[in-house]
């Protein structure tokens, strides 16, 4: 799935501990939810100031999933 690969690429390049990036796919009424987990110290880097980074990540993944034809959203899990 392209959306998952986009999320993995972005998240891995933003954090200090890329080997602790975990993405789990959950199906929810025909839509895929990508649950993103990172090391607790890296949460600030994923969320960003006022949630701007998280919003940008969600926009990129949504664009990639739309291109695939299978809608996906991102949930950042602590």
C-alpha distances in whole Angstrom, upper triangle without the diagonal:
4,6,6,7,9,10,11,13,15,16,17,19,21,22,25,23,20,20,20,17,15,12,12,10,13,13,16,18,15,13,10,12,11,14,15,18,20,24,26,28,25,24,26,24,21,23,26,29,29,25,25,22,20,20,19,16,15,16,14,11,12,13,9,8,11,11,8,10,9,11,10,13,14,17,18,20,23
4,5,5,6,9,10,11,12,14,15,17,19,20,23,22,19,20,20,17,16,13,14,12,15,16,18,19,17,14,12,13,12,15,15,18,20,23,26,27,24,23,25,23,20,22,24,27,27,24,22,20,18,18,17,14,14,14,11,9,10,10,6,7,10,9,7,10,10,11,10,13,13,17,18,21,24
4,5,5,6,9,10,11,12,14,16,17,19,22,21,18,19,19,15,14,11,12,11,13,14,16,17,15,12,10,10,9,12,12,16,17,21,23,25,21,20,22,20,17,18,21,24,24,20,19,17,15,15,14,11,10,11,8,5,7,8,5,5,9,9,8,10,9,9,7,9,10,13,15,17,21
4,5,5,6,9,10,10,12,14,15,17,20,18,15,16,16,12,11,8,9,8,12,13,16,18,16,13,10,10,7,10,10,13,15,18,21,22,19,19,21,19,16,18,20,24,24,20,20,17,15,16,15,11,11,13,11,8,10,12,9,9,12,13,11,13,11,11,9,10,9,12,13,15,18
4,5,5,6,9,10,10,12,14,16,19,17,14,15,15,12,12,10,12,12,15,17,19,22,19,17,14,14,11,13,12,15,16,19,22,23,19,19,21,19,16,19,21,24,25,22,21,17,16,17,16,12,13,14,11,9,12,13,9,10,14,13,12,15,14,14,12,13,12,15,16,18,20
4,5,5,6,9,10,11,12,15,18,17,14,16,16,13,13,11,14,13,17,18,20,22,20,17,14,14,11,13,12,15,15,19,21,22,18,18,19,17,14,16,18,21,22,19,17,14,14,14,12,9,10,11,8,6,10,10,7,9,12,12,12,15,14,14,12,12,11,14,15,18,20
4,5,5,6,8,10,11,12,16,15,12,14,14,10,10,8,11,11,14,16,18,21,19,16,13,12,8,10,8,11,12,16,18,19,15,15,16,14,11,13,15,19,20,16,15,12,11,12,11,7,9,10,8,6,10,11,9,10,14,14,14,16,15,14,11,10,8,11,11,14,16
4,6,5,6,8,10,11,14,13,9,11,11,7,8,7,11,12,15,18,20,23,21,18,15,14,10,11,9,11,11,14,17,18,14,15,17,14,12,15,17,21,22,18,18,14,13,15,14,10,12,14,12,10,14,15,12,13,17,17,16,19,17,17,14,13,11,13,13,14,16
4,6,5,6,9,11,13,13,9,12,13,10,12,11,14,16,19,21,23,26,24,21,18,17,13,14,12,14,13,16,19,19,15,16,17,14,12,16,17,20,22,19,18,14,14,16,14,11,13,14,11,11,14,15,12,14,18,17,17,20,19,18,16,16,14,16,15,17,19
4,6,5,6,9,12,13,10,13,13,10,12,12,15,16,19,22,23,26,24,21,18,17,13,14,11,13,12,15,17,17,13,14,14,11,9,12,13,17,18,15,14,10,11,13,10,7,11,12,9,10,13,14,12,15,17,17,18,21,19,18,16,15,12,14,13,16,18
4,5,5,6,10,10,7,10,10,7,9,10,13,15,18,21,22,26,24,21,18,16,12,12,9,9,8,11,13,13,10,10,12,9,7,10,12,16,17,14,14,10,10,13,11,8,11,13,12,11,15,16,15,16,19,20,20,22,21,19,16,14,11,13,11,13,14
4,6,6,8,8,5,8,9,6,10,11,15,17,20,23,25,28,27,24,20,18,15,14,11,11,9,11,14,14,10,12,14,11,10,14,15,18,21,18,17,13,14,16,15,12,15,17,15,14,18,19,17,19,22,22,22,24,23,22,19,18,15,16,14,15,16
4,6,8,9,7,11,12,10,13,14,18,20,23,26,28,31,29,26,23,21,17,17,14,14,12,13,16,15,11,13,14,10,10,14,14,17,20,17,16,13,14,16,14,12,15,17,14,15,19,19,17,20,23,22,23,26,25,24,21,19,17,18,16,18,19
4,7,9,8,12,12,10,13,15,18,20,23,26,27,30,29,26,23,20,17,16,13,13,10,12,13,12,8,10,10,7,7,10,10,14,16,14,13,10,11,14,12,11,14,16,14,15,18,19,18,20,23,23,24,27,25,24,21,19,16,16,14,16,16
4,6,6,9,9,8,12,14,18,20,23,26,28,31,30,27,24,21,18,16,12,11,8,8,10,9,6,8,9,6,7,11,11,15,17,15,15,12,13,16,15,13,16,19,17,17,21,22,21,23,26,26,26,29,27,25,22,20,17,17,14,15,14
4,6,9,9,10,14,16,20,23,26,29,31,34,33,30,27,24,21,19,15,13,10,9,11,8,7,10,11,9,11,14,14,17,20,18,19,15,16,20,19,17,20,22,21,21,24,26,24,26,29,30,29,32,30,29,26,24,20,20,17,17,16
4,6,6,7,11,14,18,21,24,27,29,33,32,29,25,23,19,17,14,11,8,7,10,9,7,11,13,11,12,15,16,20,22,20,21,17,17,21,20,18,20,23,21,21,24,26,24,26,29,29,29,31,29,28,25,23,20,19,16,16,15
4,5,5,9,12,15,18,22,25,27,30,29,26,23,21,17,16,12,11,8,9,12,12,9,12,14,12,12,15,17,20,23,20,20,17,17,20,19,16,19,21,19,18,22,23,21,22,26,26,25,28,26,25,22,21,18,18,15,16,16
4,6,8,11,15,18,21,24,27,30,30,27,23,21,17,16,13,11,9,9,13,13,12,14,17,15,15,18,20,24,26,23,23,20,19,23,22,19,21,23,21,20,24,25,23,24,27,27,26,29,27,26,23,22,19,19,17,16,16
4,6,10,13,16,19,23,25,29,28,25,22,19,16,13,10,8,6,6,10,11,10,12,15,14,13,16,18,22,24,21,22,19,18,21,21,18,20,23,21,20,23,25,23,23,27,28,26,29,26,25,22,20,17,16,14,13,13
4,7,10,13,16,20,22,25,25,22,18,16,12,10,7,6,5,7,11,12,10,11,14,12,11,14,16,20,22,19,19,16,15,18,18,14,16,19,17,16,19,21,19,20,23,24,23,25,23,22,18,17,14,13,11,11,12
4,7,10,13,17,19,22,22,19,16,13,10,8,6,5,6,9,12,14,12,13,16,15,13,15,18,22,23,20,21,18,16,19,19,15,16,19,18,15,18,21,19,18,22,23,22,23,21,20,16,15,12,12,10,10,11
4,7,10,13,16,19,18,16,12,10,6,5,5,6,9,12,15,17,15,14,17,16,13,16,19,22,23,19,20,17,15,17,17,13,14,17,16,13,15,18,16,15,19,20,18,20,17,16,13,12,10,10,10,10,12
4,6,10,13,16,16,14,10,8,6,5,7,8,12,15,17,20,18,17,20,19,16,18,21,25,25,21,22,20,17,19,19,16,15,18,17,14,16,19,17,15,19,20,18,19,16,15,12,12,10,10,11,10,13
4,7,10,13,12,10,6,6,5,6,9,12,15,18,20,23,21,19,22,22,18,20,23,26,26,22,23,21,18,19,19,16,15,17,17,13,14,17,15,13,16,18,15,16,13,12,9,10,10,10,12,12,16
4,6,10,10,8,6,5,6,7,11,13,17,20,22,25,23,21,24,24,20,21,24,27,26,23,24,22,19,20,21,18,16,19,19,15,15,18,17,14,17,19,17,17,13,12,10,10,10,10,13,13,16
4,6,6,6,5,6,9,11,14,17,21,24,25,28,26,24,27,26,23,23,27,29,28,25,26,24,21,21,22,19,17,19,19,16,15,18,17,14,16,18,16,15,11,10,9,10,12,12,16,16,19
4,6,5,6,7,10,12,16,18,22,25,26,29,27,24,27,27,23,23,27,29,27,24,25,24,21,20,22,20,17,19,20,16,15,19,18,15,16,19,17,16,12,11,10,10,12,12,16,16,20
4,6,8,10,14,16,19,22,26,29,30,33,30,28,30,30,26,26,29,32,30,26,27,27,23,23,24,22,19,20,21,18,16,19,19,15,16,19,17,15,12,11,11,12,15,16,19,20,23
4,7,10,13,16,19,22,26,29,30,33,30,28,30,30,26,26,29,32,30,27,27,26,23,22,23,21,18,19,20,16,15,17,16,13,13,16,14,11,8,8,9,11,15,16,20,21,24
4,6,10,13,16,19,22,26,27,30,27,25,27,26,23,23,26,28,26,23,23,22,19,18,19,17,14,15,16,13,11,14,14,10,11,14,12,11,7,5,6,8,11,13,16,18,21
4,6,10,13,16,19,23,24,27,24,22,24,24,20,21,24,26,25,22,22,21,17,17,18,15,13,15,15,11,11,13,12,9,11,14,12,11,8,6,5,6,9,10,14,15,19
4,6,9,13,16,20,21,23,21,19,21,21,17,17,21,23,22,19,20,18,15,15,16,14,11,14,14,11,11,14,13,11,13,16,15,14,11,9,6,5,6,7,10,11,15
4,6,10,13,17,18,20,18,16,19,18,14,15,19,22,21,17,18,16,13,14,15,12,10,13,13,9,11,14,13,11,14,16,15,15,12,11,7,6,5,6,8,10,13
4,7,10,14,15,17,15,13,16,16,13,14,17,20,20,16,18,16,13,15,16,12,11,15,15,12,14,17,16,15,18,20,18,19,16,14,10,9,6,5,6,6,10
4,7,10,12,14,12,10,13,13,10,11,15,18,18,15,16,14,11,13,14,11,11,15,14,12,14,17,16,16,19,21,20,21,18,16,12,10,7,6,5,6,8
4,7,9,11,10,9,12,12,10,12,15,18,19,16,18,15,13,16,17,14,14,18,17,15,18,21,20,19,23,24,23,25,22,20,16,14,11,9,6,5,6
4,6,8,6,7,10,10,8,11,14,17,18,16,17,14,13,16,17,14,16,19,18,17,20,22,21,21,25,26,25,27,24,23,19,17,13,12,9,8,8
4,5,5,7,10,10,10,13,15,18,20,17,19,16,15,19,20,17,19,22,22,20,23,26,25,25,28,30,29,31,28,27,23,20,17,15,12,10,8
4,5,5,8,10,10,11,14,16,18,16,18,16,15,19,20,18,19,23,23,22,25,27,27,27,30,31,31,33,30,28,24,21,17,15,11,10,7
4,6,7,8,10,12,13,15,17,16,18,16,16,19,20,18,20,23,23,23,26,28,27,28,31,32,32,34,32,30,26,23,19,18,14,13,11
4,5,5,7,9,10,13,15,14,15,12,12,16,16,15,17,20,19,19,22,24,24,25,28,29,29,31,29,27,23,20,17,15,12,12,10
4,5,5,6,8,11,13,11,13,11,10,14,15,13,15,18,18,18,20,23,23,23,26,28,28,29,27,25,21,18,14,12,9,9,8
4,5,5,6,8,10,9,11,9,10,13,14,13,16,18,19,19,21,23,24,25,27,29,29,31,29,26,23,20,16,15,11,12,11
4,6,5,9,11,10,10,8,9,12,12,11,14,16,16,17,20,21,21,23,25,27,27,29,27,25,22,19,15,15,12,14,13
4,6,9,11,8,9,6,6,10,10,8,11,14,13,14,16,18,18,20,22,23,24,26,24,21,18,15,12,11,8,11,11
4,7,8,5,7,5,5,8,10,9,11,13,14,15,17,19,20,20,23,24,25,26,25,22,18,15,12,11,8,11,11
4,6,5,6,5,7,9,10,10,13,14,15,17,18,20,21,23,24,26,27,29,27,24,21,18,15,15,12,15,15
4,5,6,7,9,10,12,13,15,16,18,19,21,22,24,25,27,28,30,31,30,26,24,20,18,17,15,17,17
4,6,8,9,9,12,13,14,16,18,19,20,22,24,25,26,28,29,30,29,25,23,19,17,16,14,17,17
4,6,5,6,9,10,11,12,14,16,16,18,20,21,22,25,26,27,25,22,19,16,13,13,11,14,15
4,5,5,6,9,10,11,12,14,15,17,19,20,21,23,25,26,24,21,19,16,14,14,13,16,17
4,5,5,6,9,10,11,12,14,15,17,18,20,21,23,24,23,20,18,15,12,13,12,15,16
4,5,5,6,9,10,11,12,14,15,16,18,20,21,22,21,18,15,11,9,9,8,12,13
4,5,5,6,9,10,10,12,14,15,16,18,20,21,19,16,14,11,10,11,11,14,16
4,5,5,6,9,10,11,12,14,15,17,19,20,19,16,14,12,11,13,13,17,19
4,5,5,6,9,10,11,12,14,16,17,18,17,15,12,10,8,10,10,14,16
4,6,5,6,9,10,10,12,14,15,16,15,12,9,7,6,9,10,14,16
4,6,5,6,9,10,10,12,14,15,15,12,10,9,9,12,14,17,20
4,5,5,6,9,10,11,13,14,14,12,11,10,10,13,14,18,21
4,5,5,6,8,10,10,12,11,9,7,7,7,11,13,16,19
4,5,5,6,9,10,10,9,7,6,6,8,12,14,18,21
4,6,5,6,9,10,10,9,9,10,12,16,18,21,24
4,5,5,6,9,9,9,9,10,12,16,18,21,24
4,5,5,6,6,5,6,8,11,14,17,20,23
4,5,5,6,6,8,10,13,17,20,23,26
4,5,8,9,11,13,16,20,22,25,28
4,6,8,10,13,15,19,22,24,28
4,6,9,13,16,19,22,25,29
4,6,10,13,16,20,22,25
4,7,11,14,17,19,23
4,7,10,13,16,19
4,7,10,13,16
4,6,9,13
4,6,10
4,7
4
